Amino acid sequence: MASGNYQFLEPGTQDLQYARRYVWEFPVRLCHWLNVVAITTLFATGLYISSPMLAPNGEPWQNFLMGRVRQIHFTAGYVLLFSFLLRSYWFWVGNNYARSGFPFVWRREWWADLREQGMQYLRLDRGHVHLGHNALAGLSYTIFVIGLGWFQILTGLALYSESNPGGFWNTLVGWIIPMCGGSFPLRMWHHTLAWGFVVFVILHVYIVLYDDRQFKNGLISSMVAGMKFYEKKDLDNDRWLS
C-alpha cells in the first residue's frame, strides 16, 4: 500500500491500479444529509397538511396537532434554507469537486460528456468514471435539487409570510403570492411540484446503487467519509472555468 492519499492494489492484480482521493469535503457532505432529513420531513408533513387523514377528537385548539405538524414543517424548511445557503457559499470556497457537474451548456465538451454518460447508462457500460459529478448528474442536481429546491423554499416562505402581514418574510418574498395568482394557486404549485423530489430520489438512489456496484468507486461511502476510489484511467477533469 502506498502512503498518503493514494492507495494501490497489492501485486498480482495485473494492470488494475486503484487510487483513493478526498473528494467531498465536510460541508458538502453535511449539506447532503441535511437535505435528506429536511426534504423527507417536509414531504411527510406536507402530505399531512394538505390532507390530514388522521386527527384526534375535539376542537383543534385543544390538541394543536395540525399546528405542531406545521411547526415541524416550517422548522425543516429553515433547515433546508440554511443547507442551501451553506452549499451556495461552499460552491465558491470549496475544492474543484464542490463545483463539479456545473452545467456548462455553452461548451461543446459538456454536451459531449452529457451524451456519452447517458449512453453508458443505457448500455450498462462502465466507461470512464468522473471523480466528481459528471454532466448528467450535474444537470439532474441543477434541475431537481437546486432549481426545484429554491422554488419550494421561496414559495414556502411566501406562504409562511401570510401569518405575519408586513413582516420580514412578507416584505422579502410576499410578492410571489400575487405573481402566482393568489394564495391558493401558489399552494397548489408548491404541493404539486414537491412530487418532483420523489421522482428525483427514486432515480438518484437507483443510480447511486448502480454506480457503486458497477464502478467499484465507493460512491455510497464517499458521502460519509469523503473518499472515492478510481482507476488509473478514470477522469479527473473537474476544473472550474478552465
Secondary structure as the mmCIF struct_conf table of DSSP 4:
data_model
#
loop_
_struct_conf.conf_type_id
_struct_conf.id
_struct_conf.beg_label_comp_id
_struct_conf.beg_label_asym_id
_struct_conf.beg_label_seq_id
_struct_conf.end_label_comp_id
_struct_conf.end_label_asym_id
_struct_conf.end_label_seq_id
BEND BEND1 SER A 3 SER A 3
TURN_TY1_P TURN_TY1_P1 GLY A 4 ASN A 5
HELX_LH_PP_P HELX_LH_PP_P1 LEU A 9 GLU A 10
TURN_TY1_P TURN_TY1_P2 PRO A 11 GLY A 12
BEND BEND2 THR A 13 THR A 13
TURN_TY1_P TURN_TY1_P3 GLN A 14 ASP A 15
STRN STRN1 TYR A 18 TYR A 22
BEND BEND3 TRP A 24 TRP A 24
HELX_RH_AL_P HELX_RH_AL_P1 PHE A 26 SER A 50
BEND BEND4 ASN A 57 GLY A 58
HELX_RH_AL_P HELX_RH_AL_P2 PRO A 60 ASN A 63
HELX_RH_AL_P HELX_RH_AL_P3 LEU A 65 VAL A 93
BEND BEND5 GLY A 94 GLY A 94
HELX_RH_3T_P HELX_RH_3T_P1 ASN A 96 ARG A 99
TURN_TY1_P TURN_TY1_P4 SER A 100 GLY A 101
TURN_TY1_P TURN_TY1_P5 VAL A 105 TRP A 106
HELX_RH_AL_P HELX_RH_AL_P4 ARG A 108 ARG A 123
TURN_TY1_P TURN_TY1_P6 LEU A 124 LEU A 124
HELX_LH_PP_P HELX_LH_PP_P2 HIS A 128 VAL A 129
STRN STRN2 HIS A 130 HIS A 130
BEND BEND6 LEU A 131 GLY A 132
HELX_RH_AL_P HELX_RH_AL_P5 ALA A 135 TYR A 141
HELX_RH_PI_P HELX_RH_PI_P1 THR A 142 GLY A 147
HELX_RH_AL_P HELX_RH_AL_P6 LEU A 148 TYR A 160
HELX_RH_3T_P HELX_RH_3T_P2 SER A 161 SER A 163
BEND BEND7 ASN A 164 ASN A 164
TURN_TY1_P TURN_TY1_P7 PRO A 165 GLY A 166
BEND BEND8 GLY A 167 GLY A 167
HELX_RH_AL_P HELX_RH_AL_P7 PHE A 168 VAL A 173
TURN_TY1_P TURN_TY1_P8 GLY A 174 TRP A 175
HELX_RH_AL_P HELX_RH_AL_P8 ILE A 176 MET A 179
TURN_TY1_P TURN_TY1_P9 CYS A 180 GLY A 181
BEND BEND9 GLY A 182 GLY A 182
HELX_RH_AL_P HELX_RH_AL_P9 SER A 183 LEU A 193
TURN_TY1_P TURN_TY1_P10 ALA A 194 ALA A 194
HELX_RH_AL_P HELX_RH_AL_P10 TRP A 195 PHE A 215
BEND BEND10 ASN A 217 ASN A 217
HELX_RH_AL_P HELX_RH_AL_P11 LEU A 219 ALA A 225
STRN STRN3 MET A 227 GLU A 231
TURN_TY1_P TURN_TY1_P11 LYS A 232 LYS A 233
BEND BEND11 ASP A 234 ASP A 234
STRN STRN4 LEU A 235 LEU A 235
TURN_TY1_P TURN_TY1_P12 TRP A 240 LEU A 241
#
